[in-house]
């Protein structure tokens, strides 16, 4: 066991980040601070879930952590949850009851709906910062200079192959049309054909008001909800993950698993969900990959948001 630290300076045991191999170096105090803030956000969602009867699930790496480690993946420093559209709408209606350390940030909250980051709602942990203020953080009004919890949304997807493909194609197009309102576009991460698509959609997107694109994305995402389809998809994922599809049966019920000493909500068939997304999720990544996603940033957590 290695040692990590809370922001009060007290030591707390944390599972080794790399088992029986050379450890990757990163600031363990920052990691524990980020995890503590993430846990606080999870417990706040859980509190509102119990109070108002909506369902949430741990998702992505947070779900892997619950299943594989009984808490955070030892080197993970962010939090992901997922809700069906119906449950998210209930949560949204009670967003003002979040702790005063937190704030729900919707995709159209950046620059009064004129800027675009992605289509993912986030719970911001206001009593934190991830890095010093720079041009990008100022462009998004400082909202992204906090630790946060991503909220992914599950919407119904048509059962027919053509309508399924067409729905996802339109989602990708709306995302591409929105990209001119990002702080910047990193074309270097795309291959030639994808780079061409991004350039064309970005140029076309300048003709569309961003507020209209937010409305179109929301309308498209909700289009098949309540239609009795067999599957759901993550409608607000980034385009390269839009293919992820779950059977409704996998998420039809929830159960509770231990997570950092608390019992939190996961899909009843979490194994099917994780295998669909990751394959063999019990296999640890190579040592060089066992680092926090924000390990190069200067994370700070404050005693209060002021």
MIDRENZA-500318 format. One record per residue (C-alpha): residue number from 1; residue in one letter; x, y, z. Coordinates in pm, 1 decimal. Layout:
! residues N
<rec kolnu="NUM" zavo="a" c1="X" c2="Y" c3="Z"/>
...
This chain:
! residues 306
<rec kolnu="1" zavo="x" c1="0.0" c2="0.0" c3="0.0"/>
<rec kolnu="2" zavo="x" c1="117.7" c2="348.9" c3="-79.2"/>
<rec kolnu="3" zavo="x" c1="2.8" c2="665.8" c3="90.7"/>
<rec kolnu="4" zavo="x" c1="-210.9" c2="946.8" c3="-49.1"/>
<rec kolnu="5" zavo="x" c1="-329.6" c2="1263.2" c3="119.8"/>
<rec kolnu="6" zavo="x" c1="-647.6" c2="1456.2" c3="178.3"/>
<rec kolnu="7" zavo="x" c1="-639.9" c2="1833.0" c3="151.8"/>
<rec kolnu="8" zavo="x" c1="-620.9" c2="1852.3" c3="534.1"/>
<rec kolnu="9" zavo="x" c1="-276.3" c2="1695.5" c3="515.2"/>
<rec kolnu="10" zavo="x" c1="-372.4" c2="1373.0" c3="692.3"/>
<rec kolnu="11" zavo="x" c1="-244.2" c2="1054.8" c3="539.6"/>
<rec kolnu="12" zavo="x" c1="-486.6" c2="799.7" c3="402.3"/>
<rec kolnu="13" zavo="x" c1="-399.0" c2="461.4" c3="248.7"/>
<rec kolnu="14" zavo="x" c1="-456.6" c2="424.5" c3="-121.6"/>
<rec kolnu="15" zavo="x" c1="-410.1" c2="114.5" c3="-334.4"/>
<rec kolnu="16" zavo="x" c1="-87.9" c2="106.6" c3="-529.4"/>
<rec kolnu="17" zavo="x" c1="-127.4" c2="269.2" c3="-866.7"/>
<rec kolnu="18" zavo="x" c1="89.2" c2="4.4" c3="-1029.8"/>
<rec kolnu="19" zavo="x" c1="87.9" c2="-350.4" c3="-900.6"/>
<rec kolnu="20" zavo="x" c1="432.9" c2="-509.2" c3="-863.5"/>
<rec kolnu="21" zavo="x" c1="589.7" c2="-282.1" c3="-1125.0"/>
<rec kolnu="22" zavo="x" c1="765.7" c2="52.9" c3="-1131.5"/>
<rec kolnu="23" zavo="x" c1="521.7" c2="323.9" c3="-1027.9"/>
<rec kolnu="24" zavo="x" c1="437.0" c2="619.1" c3="-1251.8"/>
<rec kolnu="25" zavo="x" c1="503.8" c2="944.4" c3="-1069.9"/>
<rec kolnu="26" zavo="x" c1="232.9" c2="1204.8" c3="-1015.9"/>
<rec kolnu="27" zavo="x" c1="114.8" c2="1424.3" c3="-731.5"/>
<rec kolnu="28" zavo="x" c1="-72.1" c2="1192.1" c3="-496.9"/>
<rec kolnu="29" zavo="x" c1="-199.6" c2="1476.0" c3="-282.1"/>
<rec kolnu="30" zavo="x" c1="-368.1" c2="1633.9" c3="-584.9"/>
<rec kolnu="31" zavo="x" c1="-510.8" c2="1295.9" c3="-684.4"/>
<rec kolnu="32" zavo="x" c1="-667.6" c2="1238.8" c3="-343.4"/>
<rec kolnu="33" zavo="x" c1="-808.7" c2="1591.7" c3="-337.7"/>
<rec kolnu="34" zavo="x" c1="-970.3" c2="1535.0" c3="-677.2"/>
<rec kolnu="35" zavo="x" c1="-1111.4" c2="1199.7" c3="-566.3"/>
<rec kolnu="36" zavo="x" c1="-1252.1" c2="1346.0" c3="-245.6"/>
<rec kolnu="37" zavo="x" c1="-1423.9" c2="1623.0" c3="-441.9"/>
<rec kolnu="38" zavo="x" c1="-1555.7" c2="1365.6" c3="-689.4"/>
<rec kolnu="39" zavo="x" c1="-1693.9" c2="1153.3" c3="-407.9"/>
<rec kolnu="40" zavo="x" c1="-1863.9" c2="1458.4" c3="-259.1"/>
<rec kolnu="41" zavo="x" c1="-2038.7" c2="1521.9" c3="-592.0"/>
<rec kolnu="42" zavo="x" c1="-2146.1" c2="1157.8" c3="-617.4"/>
<rec kolnu="43" zavo="x" c1="-2292.5" c2="1163.9" c3="-268.7"/>
<rec kolnu="44" zavo="x" c1="-2482.8" c2="1481.7" c3="-351.8"/>
<rec kolnu="45" zavo="x" c1="-2638.3" c2="1319.0" c3="-660.5"/>
<rec kolnu="46" zavo="x" c1="-2717.7" c2="1011.7" c3="-451.6"/>
<rec kolnu="47" zavo="x" c1="-2887.6" c2="1229.7" c3="-189.8"/>
<rec kolnu="48" zavo="x" c1="-3110.5" c2="1396.1" c3="-447.9"/>
<rec kolnu="49" zavo="x" c1="-3178.9" c2="1058.8" c3="-610.2"/>
<rec kolnu="50" zavo="x" c1="-3306.3" c2="920.1" c3="-280.5"/>
<rec kolnu="51" zavo="x" c1="-3512.3" c2="1232.1" c3="-215.6"/>
<rec kolnu="52" zavo="x" c1="-3680.8" c2="1262.7" c3="-555.9"/>
<rec kolnu="53" zavo="x" c1="-3684.1" c2="906.2" c3="-686.4"/>
<rec kolnu="54" zavo="x" c1="-3473.7" c2="936.9" c3="-1001.6"/>
<rec kolnu="55" zavo="x" c1="-3209.1" c2="679.8" c3="-1092.6"/>
<rec kolnu="56" zavo="x" c1="-2845.8" c2="742.3" c3="-1175.6"/>
<rec kolnu="57" zavo="x" c1="-2566.4" c2="494.1" c3="-1243.1"/>
<rec kolnu="58" zavo="x" c1="-2193.3" c2="513.4" c3="-1197.6"/>
<rec kolnu="59" zavo="x" c1="-2045.3" c2="503.9" c3="-1547.8"/>
<rec kolnu="60" zavo="x" c1="-1723.1" c2="454.8" c3="-1741.5"/>
<rec kolnu="61" zavo="x" c1="-1409.6" c2="450.7" c3="-1524.3"/>
<rec kolnu="62" zavo="x" c1="-1611.7" c2="527.7" c3="-1212.4"/>
<rec kolnu="63" zavo="x" c1="-1817.3" c2="211.9" c3="-1268.9"/>
<rec kolnu="64" zavo="x" c1="-1503.3" c2="7.2" c3="-1334.7"/>
<rec kolnu="65" zavo="x" c1="-1364.2" c2="141.5" c3="-1008.5"/>
<rec kolnu="66" zavo="x" c1="-1671.6" c2="30.7" c3="-815.0"/>
<rec kolnu="67" zavo="x" c1="-1662.3" c2="-320.9" c3="-963.0"/>
<rec kolnu="68" zavo="x" c1="-1286.9" c2="-377.9" c3="-972.0"/>
<rec kolnu="69" zavo="x" c1="-1159.7" c2="-173.0" c3="-675.7"/>
<rec kolnu="70" zavo="x" c1="-1457.1" c2="-96.6" c3="-450.4"/>
<rec kolnu="71" zavo="x" c1="-1398.3" c2="273.7" c3="-511.9"/>
<rec kolnu="72" zavo="x" c1="-1196.4" c2="490.0" c3="-744.2"/>
<rec kolnu="73" zavo="x" c1="-955.0" c2="329.5" c3="-984.4"/>
<rec kolnu="74" zavo="x" c1="-640.1" c2="414.2" c3="-784.8"/>
<rec kolnu="75" zavo="x" c1="-508.2" c2="653.9" c3="-1049.3"/>
<rec kolnu="76" zavo="x" c1="-844.3" c2="795.8" c3="-1166.7"/>
<rec kolnu="77" zavo="x" c1="-914.5" c2="1163.0" c3="-1096.3"/>
<rec kolnu="78" zavo="x" c1="-1252.7" c2="1226.6" c3="-1258.1"/>
<rec kolnu="79" zavo="x" c1="-1610.8" c2="1109.2" c3="-1215.4"/>
<rec kolnu="80" zavo="x" c1="-1871.8" c2="989.8" c3="-1464.8"/>
<rec kolnu="81" zavo="x" c1="-2237.9" c2="910.2" c3="-1412.7"/>
<rec kolnu="82" zavo="x" c1="-2520.0" c2="829.4" c3="-1653.1"/>
<rec kolnu="83" zavo="x" c1="-2897.7" c2="874.7" c3="-1643.0"/>
<rec kolnu="84" zavo="x" c1="-3184.2" c2="802.8" c3="-1876.7"/>
<rec kolnu="85" zavo="x" c1="-3340.0" c2="1115.3" c3="-2025.3"/>
<rec kolnu="86" zavo="x" c1="-3644.2" c2="1084.3" c3="-1797.0"/>
<rec kolnu="87" zavo="x" c1="-3427.6" c2="1063.3" c3="-1486.3"/>
<rec kolnu="88" zavo="x" c1="-3203.0" c2="1347.0" c3="-1598.3"/>
<rec kolnu="89" zavo="x" c1="-3505.9" c2="1571.9" c3="-1645.9"/>
<rec kolnu="90" zavo="x" c1="-3607.9" c2="1505.1" c3="-1284.1"/>
<rec kolnu="91" zavo="x" c1="-3256.2" c2="1576.8" c3="-1162.9"/>
<rec kolnu="92" zavo="x" c1="-3245.2" c2="1894.5" c3="-1371.3"/>
<rec kolnu="93" zavo="x" c1="-3567.7" c2="2021.4" c3="-1214.3"/>
<rec kolnu="94" zavo="x" c1="-3402.0" c2="2001.8" c3="-870.8"/>
<rec kolnu="95" zavo="x" c1="-3056.9" c2="2130.9" c3="-970.6"/>
<rec kolnu="96" zavo="x" c1="-3093.0" c2="2433.8" c3="-742.2"/>
<rec kolnu="97" zavo="x" c1="-3082.8" c2="2200.7" c3="-442.5"/>
<rec kolnu="98" zavo="x" c1="-2722.9" c2="2099.4" c3="-507.9"/>
<rec kolnu="99" zavo="x" c1="-2473.0" c2="2196.8" c3="-240.9"/>
<rec kolnu="100" zavo="x" c1="-2354.6" c2="2556.7" c3="-269.0"/>
<rec kolnu="101" zavo="x" c1="-2011.8" c2="2413.1" c3="-354.6"/>
<rec kolnu="102" zavo="x" c1="-2160.3" c2="2281.7" c3="-678.5"/>
<rec kolnu="103" zavo="x" c1="-2341.2" c2="2399.2" c3="-987.3"/>
<rec kolnu="104" zavo="x" c1="-2500.3" c2="2218.0" c3="-1279.4"/>
<rec kolnu="105" zavo="x" c1="-2349.0" c2="2347.7" c3="-1602.8"/>
<rec kolnu="106" zavo="x" c1="-2550.2" c2="2275.0" c3="-1916.0"/>
<rec kolnu="107" zavo="x" c1="-2392.6" c2="2263.6" c3="-2264.2"/>
<rec kolnu="108" zavo="x" c1="-2557.5" c2="2593.4" c3="-2358.7"/>
<rec kolnu="109" zavo="x" c1="-2434.2" c2="2778.8" c3="-2049.0"/>
<rec kolnu="110" zavo="x" c1="-2102.3" c2="2886.8" c3="-2202.4"/>
<rec kolnu="111" zavo="x" c1="-2108.2" c2="3249.1" c3="-2316.7"/>
<rec kolnu="112" zavo="x" c1="-2487.3" c2="3256.0" c3="-2300.8"/>
<rec kolnu="113" zavo="x" c1="-2517.7" c2="2969.4" c3="-2546.2"/>
<rec kolnu="114" zavo="x" c1="-2283.1" c2="3118.9" c3="-2805.3"/>
<rec kolnu="115" zavo="x" c1="-1983.2" c2="2896.7" c3="-2728.7"/>
<rec kolnu="116" zavo="x" c1="-1954.6" c2="2520.5" c3="-2765.3"/>
<rec kolnu="117" zavo="x" c1="-1750.6" c2="2267.0" c3="-2570.7"/>
<rec kolnu="118" zavo="x" c1="-1962.5" c2="1953.7" c3="-2611.2"/>
<rec kolnu="119" zavo="x" c1="-2316.0" c2="1830.2" c3="-2534.0"/>
<rec kolnu="120" zavo="x" c1="-2239.8" c2="1692.4" c3="-2187.1"/>
<rec kolnu="121" zavo="x" c1="-2396.8" c2="1844.6" c3="-1872.8"/>
<rec kolnu="122" zavo="x" c1="-2153.1" c2="1871.9" c3="-1583.0"/>
<rec kolnu="123" zavo="x" c1="-2169.9" c2="1919.4" c3="-1211.3"/>
<rec kolnu="124" zavo="x" c1="-1897.5" c2="2174.5" c3="-1138.7"/>
<rec kolnu="125" zavo="x" c1="-1717.1" c2="2160.5" c3="-805.7"/>
<rec kolnu="126" zavo="x" c1="-1690.0" c2="2535.3" c3="-754.0"/>
<rec kolnu="127" zavo="x" c1="-1448.5" c2="2507.6" c3="-461.9"/>
<rec kolnu="128" zavo="x" c1="-1170.0" c2="2391.7" c3="-693.4"/>
<rec kolnu="129" zavo="x" c1="-944.8" c2="2486.8" c3="-981.2"/>
<rec kolnu="130" zavo="x" c1="-764.8" c2="2267.8" c3="-1233.1"/>
<rec kolnu="131" zavo="x" c1="-506.8" c2="2512.4" c3="-1362.1"/>
<rec kolnu="132" zavo="x" c1="-425.0" c2="2878.7" c3="-1376.1"/>
<rec kolnu="133" zavo="x" c1="-661.0" c2="3099.7" c3="-1574.5"/>
<rec kolnu="134" zavo="x" c1="-570.7" c2="3110.1" c3="-1942.6"/>
<rec kolnu="135" zavo="x" c1="-734.1" c2="3223.1" c3="-2267.2"/>
<rec kolnu="136" zavo="x" c1="-926.1" c2="2898.4" c3="-2310.3"/>
<rec kolnu="137" zavo="x" c1="-1071.7" c2="2902.1" c3="-1958.8"/>
<rec kolnu="138" zavo="x" c1="-1167.9" c2="3267.0" c3="-2004.2"/>
<rec kolnu="139" zavo="x" c1="-1337.0" c2="3182.1" c3="-2335.0"/>
<rec kolnu="140" zavo="x" c1="-1566.2" c2="2940.3" c3="-2148.3"/>
<rec kolnu="141" zavo="x" c1="-1630.6" c2="3190.1" c3="-1870.4"/>
<rec kolnu="142" zavo="x" c1="-1410.6" c2="3007.0" c3="-1621.2"/>
<rec kolnu="143" zavo="x" c1="-1662.1" c2="2722.7" c3="-1594.2"/>
<rec kolnu="144" zavo="x" c1="-1416.5" c2="2458.6" c3="-1712.9"/>
<rec kolnu="145" zavo="x" c1="-1148.9" c2="2561.0" c3="-1465.7"/>
<rec kolnu="146" zavo="x" c1="-1305.8" c2="2337.3" c3="-1199.9"/>
<rec kolnu="147" zavo="x" c1="-1320.6" c2="1970.8" c3="-1117.7"/>
<rec kolnu="148" zavo="x" c1="-1644.5" c2="1826.5" c3="-1249.8"/>
<rec kolnu="149" zavo="x" c1="-1865.2" c2="1521.9" c3="-1286.7"/>
<rec kolnu="150" zavo="x" c1="-1974.1" c2="1434.2" c3="-1640.3"/>
<rec kolnu="151" zavo="x" c1="-2340.5" c2="1338.2" c3="-1679.0"/>
<rec kolnu="152" zavo="x" c1="-2405.0" c2="1119.6" c3="-1981.0"/>
<rec kolnu="153" zavo="x" c1="-2760.3" c2="1071.8" c3="-2101.4"/>
<rec kolnu="154" zavo="x" c1="-2920.9" c2="757.3" c3="-2239.7"/>
<rec kolnu="155" zavo="x" c1="-3189.4" c2="804.2" c3="-2504.4"/>
<rec kolnu="156" zavo="x" c1="-3377.5" c2="544.7" c3="-2703.3"/>
<rec kolnu="157" zavo="x" c1="-3239.0" c2="455.6" c3="-3043.9"/>
<rec kolnu="158" zavo="x" c1="-3459.4" c2="313.2" c3="-3324.9"/>
<rec kolnu="159" zavo="x" c1="-3446.8" c2="-62.3" c3="-3374.8"/>
<rec kolnu="160" zavo="x" c1="-3429.1" c2="-41.3" c3="-3754.5"/>
<rec kolnu="161" zavo="x" c1="-3073.5" c2="-42.8" c3="-3889.9"/>
<rec kolnu="162" zavo="x" c1="-3123.6" c2="251.4" c3="-4127.8"/>
<rec kolnu="163" zavo="x" c1="-3294.3" c2="481.5" c3="-3876.5"/>
<rec kolnu="164" zavo="x" c1="-3033.8" c2="385.7" c3="-3615.5"/>
<rec kolnu="165" zavo="x" c1="-2747.4" c2="479.2" c3="-3848.5"/>
<rec kolnu="166" zavo="x" c1="-2924.2" c2="795.2" c3="-3967.1"/>
<rec kolnu="167" zavo="x" c1="-2982.5" c2="914.6" c3="-3609.2"/>
<rec kolnu="168" zavo="x" c1="-2616.9" c2="875.4" c3="-3516.9"/>
<rec kolnu="169" zavo="x" c1="-2508.4" c2="1036.2" c3="-3844.4"/>
<rec kolnu="170" zavo="x" c1="-2720.3" c2="1342.0" c3="-3767.2"/>
<rec kolnu="171" zavo="x" c1="-2577.0" c2="1359.6" c3="-3414.4"/>
<rec kolnu="172" zavo="x" c1="-2225.1" c2="1363.4" c3="-3558.4"/>
<rec kolnu="173" zavo="x" c1="-2321.6" c2="1631.6" c3="-3809.7"/>
<rec kolnu="174" zavo="x" c1="-2468.0" c2="1856.4" c3="-3538.4"/>
<rec kolnu="175" zavo="x" c1="-2150.9" c2="1813.0" c3="-3335.3"/>
<rec kolnu="176" zavo="x" c1="-1938.0" c2="1903.0" c3="-3637.3"/>
<rec kolnu="177" zavo="x" c1="-2151.9" c2="2206.8" c3="-3718.1"/>
<rec kolnu="178" zavo="x" c1="-2099.5" c2="2326.7" c3="-3360.6"/>
<rec kolnu="179" zavo="x" c1="-1720.4" c2="2306.1" c3="-3365.9"/>
<rec kolnu="180" zavo="x" c1="-1658.4" c2="2661.9" c3="-3496.9"/>
<rec kolnu="181" zavo="x" c1="-1775.6" c2="2783.3" c3="-3153.8"/>
<rec kolnu="182" zavo="x" c1="-1508.9" c2="2587.9" c3="-2969.8"/>
<rec kolnu="183" zavo="x" c1="-1204.0" c2="2773.3" c3="-2840.7"/>
<rec kolnu="184" zavo="x" c1="-996.0" c2="2585.2" c3="-3096.7"/>
<rec kolnu="185" zavo="x" c1="-1000.0" c2="2276.8" c3="-3317.7"/>
<rec kolnu="186" zavo="x" c1="-707.5" c2="2035.0" c3="-3297.7"/>
<rec kolnu="187" zavo="x" c1="-696.1" c2="1898.6" c3="-3652.5"/>
<rec kolnu="188" zavo="x" c1="-376.1" c2="1710.4" c3="-3577.2"/>
<rec kolnu="189" zavo="x" c1="-561.6" c2="1425.1" c3="-3409.4"/>
<rec kolnu="190" zavo="x" c1="-765.5" c2="1343.0" c3="-3723.0"/>
<rec kolnu="191" zavo="x" c1="-680.6" c2="1135.1" c3="-4026.0"/>
<rec kolnu="192" zavo="x" c1="-712.7" c2="1289.4" c3="-4371.1"/>
<rec kolnu="193" zavo="x" c1="-1078.3" c2="1200.3" c3="-4435.3"/>
<rec kolnu="194" zavo="x" c1="-1193.6" c2="1292.3" c3="-4084.9"/>
<rec kolnu="195" zavo="x" c1="-998.1" c2="1616.1" c3="-4104.6"/>
<rec kolnu="196" zavo="x" c1="-1178.5" c2="1699.4" c3="-4429.2"/>
<rec kolnu="197" zavo="x" c1="-1517.7" c2="1626.7" c3="-4271.3"/>
<rec kolnu="198" zavo="x" c1="-1437.2" c2="1845.8" c3="-3970.8"/>
<rec kolnu="199" zavo="x" c1="-1325.3" c2="2132.4" c3="-4193.6"/>
<rec kolnu="200" zavo="x" c1="-1635.1" c2="2114.3" c3="-4415.0"/>
<rec kolnu="201" zavo="x" c1="-1879.3" c2="2090.8" c3="-4123.3"/>
<rec kolnu="202" zavo="x" c1="-1698.4" c2="2368.6" c3="-3936.9"/>
<rec kolnu="203" zavo="x" c1="-1729.7" c2="2599.9" c3="-4235.2"/>
<rec kolnu="204" zavo="x" c1="-2097.5" c2="2512.2" c3="-4279.7"/>
<rec kolnu="205" zavo="x" c1="-2162.0" c2="2554.8" c3="-3909.0"/>
<rec kolnu="206" zavo="x" c1="-2083.7" c2="2924.2" c3="-3921.2"/>
<rec kolnu="207" zavo="x" c1="-2419.8" c2="2972.5" c3="-4093.7"/>
<rec kolnu="208" zavo="x" c1="-2613.7" c2="2823.7" c3="-3799.6"/>
<rec kolnu="209" zavo="x" c1="-2674.4" c2="3003.1" c3="-3467.0"/>
<rec kolnu="210" zavo="x" c1="-2530.3" c2="2785.8" c3="-3191.7"/>
<rec kolnu="211" zavo="x" c1="-2847.9" c2="2811.8" c3="-2987.6"/>
<rec kolnu="212" zavo="x" c1="-3035.8" c2="2650.8" c3="-3277.5"/>
<rec kolnu="213" zavo="x" c1="-2784.2" c2="2365.1" c3="-3287.4"/>
<rec kolnu="214" zavo="x" c1="-2833.5" c2="2302.3" c3="-2915.6"/>
<rec kolnu="215" zavo="x" c1="-3209.1" c2="2285.9" c3="-2977.3"/>
<rec kolnu="216" zavo="x" c1="-3165.3" c2="2046.6" c3="-3271.7"/>
<rec kolnu="217" zavo="x" c1="-2938.9" c2="1815.0" c3="-3072.8"/>
<rec kolnu="218" zavo="x" c1="-3183.8" c2="1803.5" c3="-2783.2"/>
<rec kolnu="219" zavo="x" c1="-3481.2" c2="1739.5" c3="-3014.2"/>
<rec kolnu="220" zavo="x" c1="-3299.1" c2="1463.9" c3="-3201.7"/>
<rec kolnu="221" zavo="x" c1="-3186.8" c2="1298.1" c3="-2877.6"/>
<rec kolnu="222" zavo="x" c1="-3542.0" c2="1285.2" c3="-2743.4"/>
<rec kolnu="223" zavo="x" c1="-3706.9" c2="1185.1" c3="-3072.2"/>
<rec kolnu="224" zavo="x" c1="-3754.1" c2="813.8" c3="-2997.3"/>
<rec kolnu="225" zavo="x" c1="-3796.2" c2="829.3" c3="-2619.7"/>
<rec kolnu="226" zavo="x" c1="-4112.1" c2="653.5" c3="-2510.6"/>
<rec kolnu="227" zavo="x" c1="-4138.6" c2="466.0" c3="-2842.5"/>
<rec kolnu="228" zavo="x" c1="-4073.2" c2="126.1" c3="-2685.8"/>
<rec kolnu="229" zavo="x" c1="-3745.4" c2="54.4" c3="-2863.4"/>
<rec kolnu="230" zavo="x" c1="-3517.1" c2="-223.2" c3="-2743.9"/>
<rec kolnu="231" zavo="x" c1="-3194.5" c2="-27.1" c3="-2696.8"/>
<rec kolnu="232" zavo="x" c1="-3053.5" c2="303.1" c3="-2575.7"/>
<rec kolnu="233" zavo="x" c1="-2742.4" c2="498.2" c3="-2671.3"/>
<rec kolnu="234" zavo="x" c1="-2529.9" c2="772.3" c3="-2515.3"/>
<rec kolnu="235" zavo="x" c1="-2675.1" c2="1060.2" c3="-2713.2"/>
<rec kolnu="236" zavo="x" c1="-2435.9" c2="1321.4" c3="-2572.0"/>
<rec kolnu="237" zavo="x" c1="-2112.1" c2="1129.7" c3="-2617.6"/>
<rec kolnu="238" zavo="x" c1="-1847.4" c2="1272.0" c3="-2847.7"/>
<rec kolnu="239" zavo="x" c1="-1880.3" c2="1148.3" c3="-3208.8"/>
<rec kolnu="240" zavo="x" c1="-1612.7" c2="878.2" c3="-3180.1"/>
<rec kolnu="241" zavo="x" c1="-1808.9" c2="711.6" c3="-2896.3"/>
<rec kolnu="242" zavo="x" c1="-2161.6" c2="752.4" c3="-3033.5"/>
<rec kolnu="243" zavo="x" c1="-2171.6" c2="387.0" c3="-3138.9"/>
<rec kolnu="244" zavo="x" c1="-2194.6" c2="268.4" c3="-2777.5"/>
<rec kolnu="245" zavo="x" c1="-2534.8" c2="99.5" c3="-2741.2"/>
<rec kolnu="246" zavo="x" c1="-2693.5" c2="-71.6" c3="-2441.9"/>
<rec kolnu="247" zavo="x" c1="-2983.4" c2="-310.6" c3="-2414.8"/>
<rec kolnu="248" zavo="x" c1="-3262.2" c2="-162.8" c3="-2204.6"/>
<rec kolnu="249" zavo="x" c1="-3269.9" c2="-484.4" c3="-2003.3"/>
<rec kolnu="250" zavo="x" c1="-2917.3" c2="-413.6" c3="-1877.2"/>
<rec kolnu="251" zavo="x" c1="-3024.6" c2="-88.3" c3="-1711.8"/>
<rec kolnu="252" zavo="x" c1="-3384.8" c2="-174.0" c3="-1625.3"/>
<rec kolnu="253" zavo="x" c1="-3293.1" c2="-210.5" c3="-1258.6"/>
<rec kolnu="254" zavo="x" c1="-3026.8" c2="-71.4" c3="-1030.2"/>
<rec kolnu="255" zavo="x" c1="-2833.5" c2="-218.9" c3="-743.6"/>
<rec kolnu="256" zavo="x" c1="-2586.6" c2="-76.5" c3="-494.9"/>
<rec kolnu="257" zavo="x" c1="-2215.3" c2="-149.7" c3="-480.6"/>
<rec kolnu="258" zavo="x" c1="-1956.2" c2="-33.4" c3="-228.6"/>
<rec kolnu="259" zavo="x" c1="-1770.2" c2="277.2" c3="-339.6"/>
<rec kolnu="260" zavo="x" c1="-1518.8" c2="442.5" c3="-107.2"/>
<rec kolnu="261" zavo="x" c1="-1712.6" c2="322.6" c3="197.2"/>
<rec kolnu="262" zavo="x" c1="-2054.5" c2="418.4" c3="59.7"/>
<rec kolnu="263" zavo="x" c1="-2319.0" c2="224.1" c3="-133.3"/>
<rec kolnu="264" zavo="x" c1="-2383.4" c2="383.4" c3="-472.5"/>
<rec kolnu="265" zavo="x" c1="-2603.6" c2="299.7" c3="-769.9"/>
<rec kolnu="266" zavo="x" c1="-2490.7" c2="81.5" c3="-1062.5"/>
<rec kolnu="267" zavo="x" c1="-2682.7" c2="-98.2" c3="-1339.4"/>
<rec kolnu="268" zavo="x" c1="-2805.0" c2="-440.5" c3="-1228.0"/>
<rec kolnu="269" zavo="x" c1="-2625.8" c2="-594.6" c3="-1528.9"/>
<rec kolnu="270" zavo="x" c1="-2313.3" c2="-383.8" c3="-1494.9"/>
<rec kolnu="271" zavo="x" c1="-2102.2" c2="-665.0" c3="-1636.8"/>
<rec kolnu="272" zavo="x" c1="-2286.0" c2="-651.6" c3="-1972.1"/>
<rec kolnu="273" zavo="x" c1="-2258.2" c2="-271.0" c3="-1979.0"/>
<rec kolnu="274" zavo="x" c1="-1884.8" c2="-271.0" c3="-1912.0"/>
<rec kolnu="275" zavo="x" c1="-1811.5" c2="-551.5" c3="-2156.9"/>
<rec kolnu="276" zavo="x" c1="-2002.3" c2="-367.6" c3="-2428.1"/>
<rec kolnu="277" zavo="x" c1="-1793.4" c2="-54.3" c3="-2374.0"/>
<rec kolnu="278" zavo="x" c1="-1451.6" c2="-191.5" c3="-2274.3"/>
<rec kolnu="279" zavo="x" c1="-1435.9" c2="-563.6" c3="-2341.1"/>
<rec kolnu="280" zavo="x" c1="-1224.2" c2="-723.2" c3="-2065.4"/>
<rec kolnu="281" zavo="x" c1="-1258.1" c2="-441.2" c3="-1815.9"/>
<rec kolnu="282" zavo="x" c1="-1098.3" c2="-645.2" c3="-1535.5"/>
<rec kolnu="283" zavo="x" c1="-764.4" c2="-635.8" c3="-1717.0"/>
<rec kolnu="284" zavo="x" c1="-541.0" c2="-360.9" c3="-1580.6"/>
<rec kolnu="285" zavo="x" c1="-394.5" c2="-120.7" c3="-1838.6"/>
<rec kolnu="286" zavo="x" c1="-16.3" c2="-117.9" c3="-1893.0"/>
<rec kolnu="287" zavo="x" c1="182.3" c2="66.2" c3="-1623.7"/>
<rec kolnu="288" zavo="x" c1="246.1" c2="372.1" c3="-1839.1"/>
<rec kolnu="289" zavo="x" c1="-129.8" c2="424.8" c3="-1871.6"/>
<rec kolnu="290" zavo="x" c1="-195.0" c2="417.5" c3="-1497.5"/>
<rec kolnu="291" zavo="x" c1="-185.4" c2="791.9" c3="-1445.6"/>
<rec kolnu="292" zavo="x" c1="-456.5" c2="1049.2" c3="-1371.4"/>
<rec kolnu="293" zavo="x" c1="-611.1" c2="1205.7" c3="-1679.5"/>
<rec kolnu="294" zavo="x" c1="-532.2" c2="1550.8" c3="-1540.2"/>
<rec kolnu="295" zavo="x" c1="-194.3" c2="1465.1" c3="-1387.2"/>
<rec kolnu="296" zavo="x" c1="-20.6" c2="1752.1" c3="-1567.3"/>
<rec kolnu="297" zavo="x" c1="-259.6" c2="2010.3" c3="-1421.5"/>
<rec kolnu="298" zavo="x" c1="-229.6" c2="2197.4" c3="-1093.4"/>
<rec kolnu="299" zavo="x" c1="-542.3" c2="2085.0" c3="-910.3"/>
<rec kolnu="300" zavo="x" c1="-648.4" c2="2278.6" c3="-600.7"/>
<rec kolnu="301" zavo="x" c1="-948.8" c2="2222.9" c3="-373.5"/>
<rec kolnu="302" zavo="x" c1="-1055.7" c2="2499.8" c3="-136.6"/>
<rec kolnu="303" zavo="x" c1="-1232.5" c2="2485.1" c3="196.7"/>
<rec kolnu="304" zavo="x" c1="-1509.8" c2="2701.4" c3="54.1"/>
<rec kolnu="305" zavo="x" c1="-1591.0" c2="2833.0" c3="-292.9"/>
<rec kolnu="306" zavo="x" c1="-1506.9" c2="3192.1" c3="-204.4"/>
